[in-house]
């Protein structure tokens, strides 16, 4: 899903700006628009955008989504921040105070609390921050601007570190997103930002577009951010579309399909244990002193039988009732295994939740082993099988409702940190060619 974030400088009510914005959105194939200061007065009826449905907001912050998509949940915790749920992703659109540094620092601290309240859910914070994240991101003439204080930058760093966010446009040489002349000197700032959960940066592209603020096709004085997210939007119901742009253009866009995920249908029927479970008993349980094991997402339970045959106190759990492995009544296992579970879950939030649940069964100081299919294997299978792209992976069978994504060890670790796990120190590396894995530790406190 391509999302555009831009400060419109209250120009959407002007015919030329409105026309230029609409043309730019069509040219780029934008599916969601997040606008700071879109129109004035703030309480007026929002202007219509052809091909889009107004999702919520006012003249401070507003959102539109493509007419072929179901409307997201939108709320306004403060006048300067808007919360939008794009499927599994939470977006906080912001427009921080333009005048007072103390107010911006306070707002950044509030954002940190809001991010913490999301409890690890994947997050994008985008909009006009009205500050320079680094000294080189704000210039007055040829000198570093004093507009942004050290206190603001420190609070911004705390927000990013606490929420695990990356400043996606922090290039070595700043791409300024706002330029004006004050007192005869140019004032240049990189103040329009997109802060993204670190585990999403590999699958998300963020591109500043300065063409929207110069020339005959301009519609604002800020650069726009084009954010290509690994999100497949839910299709709108036919009755939701009152007047379709396709009726004017004669072009009918393919709407995303309604879907029902059935990850249990990827479970294999095995006559014996998986190579991953054999590697665990041969190389891991001894060095880690493991006596009890829970196979989390055990499917039909072949690996549970293997762990028991190896003399381990083993249990299994699978959320699919027909497999017959209900939620265990006990916790405190030395080791919890998650074998080929994360790669069949269709979005990062479900993967984080699965890891949190797996971690809840491990004792403090215990371990969690995660094994996934590799990105290379999935890429090849998708090409050979003609799989359809979906979110950050593929429908392996849309009729069955099965999904696959290759997940490398770095991504496993990044997701695991959101679940309160960390890479285990001095843990053996499992000999598992062609697949990926990580050995993780649950903190003792």
C-alpha positions, 0 to 999 in steps of 0.5 A: 500500500502506497501512503502519502504523508504531506503538510498541505499548508491549508491549501486544499480549498484552493482549486489549483492546489486541489487539482494538482494534488489529485493529479499527483495522487493518480500519477503515483497510485497512492492508496492512503493520504495523511495530510497535516494542515489540509484546509481551513477553517479547521471545522469546515466540511472536508473537501472531496478527493476524487477516487478517495473516501474521507476517513476522518479528521479535520483541518489540523490532521485528516486522512483519506483512503482509496475508494476501493478499500474499507475505511480504517479505524481513525481517532484523534487522541489530541488535536496534534495527533491522529491514530489510524489502523491500517490493517495490522499497522498503527499509524500516528499522524502528527503535526507538532507545535510550530512555535514552542520548543517546550510544547514539542518536547512535551508532545514527543513525551506523550508520543512515547507514552502512546507508542508504549501503549501499543504494546509492541504493535508495528508502528509508523509515526509520520508527519510534520515534526517542526524540528530538525532531528540532527543539527545538520537537518536545520540550517539558517543561511549556512549556519546550524539553526538554533530553532530546535533545542537539545531537549527536543532532540533528546526526547525524540531519541528517547521516543525512538529508542523506547519504541524501536523506531528508525528515522527512515529518511536520515540520509548522510546529507539531509534531504530538506523537506521545507525551505523558506526565506526569513530575514533575507536568509534561507531557512531549510529543515528536514522536519517531515519525518517517517519513524518506522518500527525497525523490523519493517524497514527491510520491506518498506520504502520511504521517498521524499518528493520535493516536486510537490512544492515547486513549479506549476504542479506544486500544491504545497510548500512541504515535500511529500513522503511516499511510504510504500508499506507491506500492507494489503488493504481490505476491500471495500464492500460494494455498497460503500462506494457511492460514486466510483472514479472508475465510472469517469475513467472507464478503468476498473482497478482490481480490488483486494480480495476478502480473505480468511487465513487458515495457517493450520492448513500448512501443517505437514503430516509427518511419519517421524520428527522434523529435522529441526526437532532432531537438531534441537535434541542433538545439539541444543538440549544438552548444552542448555540443560533442558529437561522440559520442552513445549512445542508451540504450534505443534500441529499434529504433534510428531515433534512432541513425540520425538522430544518425549522419546528423547527423555524430555518432559514434553508438551504440545500446543496448537490453537487449531482445535482439531489437532487435539493439543489444547492450551497447556495448564502449566508454564515454566518450560526450560525450552519452547520451540516454534517450528515454521509458525512465524512464516505462515502468519500473515502479518508482523503483528500476529508474529509478535503476538505468537512470540509473546505467547510462546515466551509466556510458557518459558521460565525466566532464564529459559529459551525459545527456539524459532525456526522459519523458512528462508527468504530464498526458499519462499522467493523461489517457491513463489516464482515457481508456483505463481503465488500472489503477493500479499502484505510482506509475503505471498498467498501460497493458496488463496483458496485454502487461505494459506500464507508464506513469508521467508524470515531471516534470523535478523528479522526473527530477532527484531520481532522477538525483541518486541516480545521481550526476548533477546538473542541467547548468549553462547547458544549452539548454532543448529545445523539446519541448511536451507532454513533460518533459526534463532535461539532466544533467551527470556530475561530472568526478571 
